[in-house]
Amino acid sequence: MGTFNNIEEAKKHFEGDKYAVMTGVELEELTDEYSLASLTLSDIHMNANGVIMGGAIFTLADFAFGTLSNNIHKPTVSQQVSINFLGAPKGKKLFAKAVCKKNGSRTIVINIDITDNTGRAVAQFIGTGFKL
């Protein structure tokens, strides 16, 4: 079992991620193996060119990283992350699915795939966390 006894406990804890919560990011699922977060897109997520801002996509991915890494070991903080933007979303909702690739004694590596509700690949995020 992870750090959190159930998803309600995890949701309560991650209400403290004020920026993510204020932008509309939600925790959908959390297990020992993966985390799924979502973001319903609106005008506040658009950039000046009329497409979804990269920072909104990054925030969603970072939240999925944080929920899974801290369910595996709390506290874990980001040590290094990278994101590749693959294509603009066509749908109205984004999903970030985080999966642990390496769970070491001091570090953790998590891959996050970001898709929209049409199944389109939007971005890929890789995060390395440091376990405190």
C-alpha positions as CSV (number, residue, x, y, z in Angstrom):
1,M,0.0,0.0,0.0
2,G,1.2,3.5,-0.8
3,T,1.6,6.5,1.5
4,F,-2.2,7.3,1.2
5,N,-4.8,4.8,2.5
6,N,-7.3,5.8,-0.3
7,I,-7.8,8.4,-3.0
8,E,-9.9,10.7,-0.8
9,E,-6.9,11.0,1.6
10,A,-4.6,11.8,-1.3
11,K,-7.0,14.3,-2.7
12,K,-7.2,16.1,0.7
13,H,-3.4,16.2,0.9
14,F,-3.0,17.5,-2.7
15,E,-5.5,20.3,-2.1
16,G,-2.3,22.0,-0.8
17,D,-1.0,22.2,-4.4
18,K,-2.8,25.5,-4.7
19,Y,-1.5,26.4,-8.2
20,A,-2.6,23.1,-9.8
21,V,-5.9,23.2,-8.0
22,M,-6.6,26.8,-9.0
23,T,-5.9,25.9,-12.7
24,G,-8.4,23.1,-12.5
25,V,-6.2,20.0,-12.2
26,E,-7.9,17.0,-10.6
27,L,-6.7,13.7,-9.3
28,E,-8.8,10.9,-11.0
29,E,-7.0,7.7,-9.9
30,L,-4.1,6.8,-7.7
31,T,-2.7,3.3,-7.1
32,D,0.7,1.9,-6.2
33,E,1.4,1.5,-9.9
34,Y,0.1,4.7,-11.5
35,S,-1.5,8.1,-11.1
36,L,-4.1,9.6,-13.4
37,A,-4.8,13.4,-13.3
38,S,-7.0,15.5,-15.6
39,L,-7.5,19.1,-16.7
40,T,-10.7,20.3,-18.4
41,L,-9.6,23.0,-20.8
42,S,-11.0,26.5,-20.9
43,D,-10.0,30.0,-22.1
44,I,-7.8,30.5,-19.1
45,H,-5.5,27.8,-20.4
46,M,-4.9,29.5,-23.8
47,N,-1.9,31.4,-24.9
48,A,-1.9,34.6,-27.1
49,N,-1.9,32.4,-30.2
50,G,-5.1,30.6,-29.2
51,V,-3.6,27.3,-28.3
52,I,-3.2,25.6,-24.9
53,M,-0.3,27.1,-23.0
54,G,2.7,24.8,-22.4
55,G,2.7,25.8,-18.8
56,A,-0.8,24.3,-18.3
57,I,0.3,21.0,-19.8
58,F,3.4,21.1,-17.7
59,T,1.4,21.8,-14.5
60,L,-0.9,18.8,-15.2
61,A,2.1,16.5,-15.8
62,D,4.0,17.8,-12.7
63,F,0.9,17.2,-10.6
64,A,0.7,13.6,-11.8
65,F,4.4,13.2,-11.1
66,G,3.9,14.6,-7.5
67,T,0.9,12.4,-6.7
68,L,2.5,9.1,-7.7
69,S,6.0,9.9,-6.4
70,N,4.6,10.9,-3.0
71,N,2.3,7.9,-2.9
72,I,5.4,5.8,-3.3
73,H,7.6,7.8,-0.8
74,K,6.6,10.9,1.1
75,P,8.2,13.3,0.8
76,T,9.7,13.2,-2.7
77,V,10.7,16.4,-4.5
78,S,11.5,17.0,-8.1
79,Q,15.2,16.7,-8.9
80,Q,15.1,17.0,-12.7
81,V,12.3,17.0,-15.3
82,S,11.9,17.2,-19.0
83,I,8.9,17.6,-21.3
84,N,8.5,17.0,-25.0
85,F,5.4,18.7,-26.6
86,L,4.1,16.3,-29.3
87,G,1.1,18.1,-30.6
88,A,-1.6,20.6,-29.8
89,P,-4.7,19.1,-28.0
90,K,-7.8,18.7,-30.2
91,G,-10.1,17.7,-27.3
92,K,-11.6,19.5,-24.4
93,K,-9.9,17.6,-21.6
94,L,-6.3,16.5,-20.9
95,F,-5.2,13.4,-19.0
96,A,-1.7,12.7,-17.5
97,K,-0.9,9.1,-16.7
98,A,2.2,8.7,-14.5
99,V,4.0,5.3,-14.3
100,C,7.0,4.6,-12.2
101,K,10.0,3.3,-14.2
102,K,12.6,3.1,-11.4
103,N,12.0,3.2,-7.6
104,G,15.5,3.4,-6.0
105,S,16.5,3.9,-2.5
106,R,17.0,7.7,-2.9
107,T,15.7,8.5,-6.4
108,I,12.6,7.7,-8.4
109,V,12.0,8.0,-12.2
110,I,8.5,8.5,-13.5
111,N,7.2,8.7,-17.0
112,I,4.0,10.7,-17.7
113,D,2.1,10.5,-21.0
114,I,-0.3,13.4,-21.6
115,T,-3.2,12.8,-24.0
116,D,-6.5,14.5,-24.7
117,N,-9.9,13.0,-24.6
118,T,-9.7,12.2,-28.3
119,G,-6.7,9.9,-27.6
120,R,-4.2,12.4,-29.2
121,A,-0.7,12.3,-27.8
122,V,0.0,15.8,-26.5
123,A,3.2,15.5,-24.5
124,Q,5.7,13.2,-22.7
125,F,7.2,14.2,-19.4
126,I,10.0,12.4,-17.6
127,G,10.6,13.3,-13.9
128,T,13.4,12.3,-11.5
129,G,12.5,12.7,-7.9
130,F,14.7,12.8,-4.8
131,K,13.3,11.0,-1.7
132,L,13.8,13.1,1.4
